[in-house]
Amino acid sequence: MTTVVKCPTCGTDVAWVPESKFRPFCSNRCKQIDLGAWASEKYVIGGKPGEEPSPDEQDED
């Protein structure tokens, strides 16, 4: 059974297989739209510059 995910940009179903070269995106266009959103700071990761991760966020070795 093939896993199917939704394209994060447009919501189209995308098969999670090696042949889906832009996964999880459905196309290069959707991949570029997402990259542009990160570049324009539409998406951000929380926290303050130089702030250390809390102990529960750190990976255990």
N, C-alpha and C positions, 0 to 999 in steps of 0.2 A: 504494500500500500504506500503510495506517495504522499508525503506531507505537503499540504497546500497552505500558504500564508497570504496575507493581504499586503499589497504594495503599500508602504507607509505614506506614499505621496497621494496616490489616486484611489487606492482601495481595490484594485484589480486583483483577482486570484493569481498567484504565482506558484508553480510547482517547485518544491525545494529539491531540485536535482542538479547535478553538475552541468547539464545542458542549459540551465537558466543562468546565463552569464552575468546578469545584472542583479541577481537575487540579493536581498529581499525585494528589490525594485523590479518592476515589470519591464522597464526600458532604460536606456541611457538617459533619455529626457527626464524621467522621474528621478533618477540618480542625481543628475545635475541640478534639478530644482531643489532637492534636499541639501546638496552641498552648498548651493547659493544661500539657503536659509541659515546654515551654520556660519557662513562667511559674513553675512550681514547681521549676525548676532541675534537672529530671530529665536534661535535655540541657545540656551546657556546651561551650563552645569553649575549648580549651586555652590556656595562657599565664598570665602574671601581670599584674595591673593595671599599666598604664604601660609594659609591655614592648614594645619595638620589634620589628616583624617581622624575621626574618633576611633577608639579601640575596636568597636564592633564593625567598622568599615574596613579595617586592615586585614589583608590576607594572612591566614595562618600558615606558617611554613612547617 
